[in-house]
Amino acid sequence: MEINLLSQDKLERLQNLLSNATNIVICAHKSPDGDAIGSSLAWLHYLNQIGKQNVRVCMPDATPDFLHWLPGHNSVIRYDRRSKDVRRFFREADLICCLDFNQSSRVDAMQEVLDASSAPRLLIDHHLEPEENNELTVSNPEMSSTCEIVFRLISQLGGYEKMTTQCATCIYCGMMTDTGGFTYNSSRPEIFYIIGQLLAKRVDKDEIYNRVFHNYSVNALRLRAHIILNKMKVVEELHASYFSVTKDEMAQFHFIKGDMEGLVNIPQQIKGLKLSISLREDTEKPRTVLVSLRSCNGFHCQPMATKFFNGGGHADASGGRLNCTIEEAEDVVLKALLYYKEELK
């Protein structure tokens, strides 16, 4: 099956970039999810495989606890904890690999460091409208995940034969999490061909699933139950649902990063539902509300995320951010629902 992504010209440019680089930094977006950290670590494993030993993975902040087991995660350097070190790594870098984000603003506080670097950039991503100020841009919104793109690149570079189980595990985890366990954005046959190739590298898909989806604390389950029972609002005539969660509620249930991961998908189990929206107060920044959107049954949430929530993403899985109170954020949700009422009915 044909899975190559690059033209011969772009392949040679990528090979030259990697060949000429000695000090490499890999970075991904703020609040890195399974695809961001999975693709970054997989790329780290590949670069080590081809003899690049001075490679550092720098993230703006923490990954969720349920992803800390990924092979190589103990080498990740957080900007919010080691800003001086990260600044030095970016300053000394002769190649920066930007994975799973399309705009430098998505690295949040680390943007200043990234933009100040004079090192050539390699962007590997699957979001719409990527920045073009890169030495090489490998962007394909049709892909299920950045991890899928990373696998295709490694394969085209001739690295599959020596791919380690650790590298393959990171790729599988990212593909699985960014498709909701292969339930959306995962209908192309190439995806399942790649899964087969990963399984041939002795990836334990059942263990990965359990580590990611069966890894909640008692407090996390009680928080999720509280949200579904007491906070979820269903607008039946518009086939939509939304819920909001405050910092106080999260503190009550001893919230840690990752406790609400995937919760926005749960209301989609309601028969006929087209749209689910999650609003969560940022635990660190005042007047900041994090927004997640999921859609199905013919409605696509990405335009709504762009128009109302300062965000974007994929057709049926998007996100955004509002600088307001949680009550004001709920008002924005109602305005958005009314704006798209004809499509939601």
Residue, then its C-alpha position, 0 to 999 in steps of 0.5 A: m500500500e502506498i503511504n509515502l507523503l513526500s515528493q522526491d524533492k521534499l524527501e531530499r530536503l528532509q534528509n539534508l535537514l536531518s543530516n546537517a543537524t547536530n543539536i535538535v530540539i523537538c517541541a509541541h503545543k501547550s497541554p500536550d495530548g497523546d498525539a503531541i507527546g506520542s509524535s514527539l517521542a516517536w520522532l526522538h526515537y527515530l532520530n536516536q536510531i539514525g545516530k542523532q544523540n543530542v536531541r531534546v524534547c521541550m514541552p511548554d507544560a505538563t502532559p497528563d499523568f496517564l501518558h507519563w508511561l510512554p517510552g522516553h517521557n522521562s527525558v521531556i523538559r518542561y519550559d514552565r519548570r526549566s525555562k533557562d535550560v529550554r532557552r539555552f537549548f533553543r539558542e544552541a539548536d541547529l534544527i527545531c522540529c515543531l510537531d502537532f501544531n500549526q501556529s507558534s502561538r500554540v506553544d503559549a509562553m514558549q512562543e517567545v523562545l521559539d520565535a527568537s531562534s534562528a535555527p531552521r524549522l521542520l513542521i510536522d502537523h495535521h491541522l489547517e492553515p500551518e505557518e509557512n516560515n519553515e525550512l520544510t513544512v509537512s502538513n496534511p489535514e487529511m491525516s488522522s494524527t501527527c503520529e500517522i505522518v511521523f510513521r509515514l515519514i520514518s517509513q519513507l526515510g527507510g527507517y521502518e526495518k529498524m524501528t523499535t517497539q518503543c517508537a512504534t508504541c508512541i506512534y500507536c498511542g498518538m493515533m489511538t488517542d487522536t481518533g478516540g480509539f479509532t472511532y472518528n477521522s480514521s476511515r481510510p484503509e491506510i490507517f489500518y495498514i499502518i496499525g498492522q505495521l505497528l503491531a508487527k513491531r510487537v506493540d501491545k495495543d491492549e496494554i496501551y488502551n488500558r494505560v490510557f483509558h482505564n487509568y482514572s483515580v476514584n476522584a476523577l471518576r467522581l468528578r466525571a459523574h458529578i459533571i454528567l449528573n449535575k452540570m450537563k445541559v441538553v438542548e434537545e431541539l438543537h441536538a446539542s449538549y454542553f457542560s461547564v466546570t469551575k476551578d472550585e469544582m475541580a478543587q473539590f474533586h482534587f483535579i489533576k491534569g487529564d481527569m477530564e480527558g475525553l469527557v466531551n465525547i460522552p454526551q455523544q452517546i445520546k441518540g441523535l446528538k450532533l454537538s457536545i461542548s465542554l467548558r473548563e476554567d483554566t486552573e492557572k490563568p484567571r478569566t480563561v475558559l478552555v473549550s472542547l467541541r465534538s460533533c457527529n451525525g452530519f454537523h461539523c464543529q470546526p467552523m463554530a470553534t473558529k467563529f465563536f471560540n478563538g480556536g479551530g481543529h478538525a471537522d468533528a474534533s476542535g477546541g478553543r479558548l475564551n477570555c471571560t468568566i465561566e458564566e459569560a462562556e456559557d452565554v457564548v455557547l448559547k449564541a453559537l447554538l442559535y447561530y447554527k440552529e438550522e444546521l443542528k435541527 
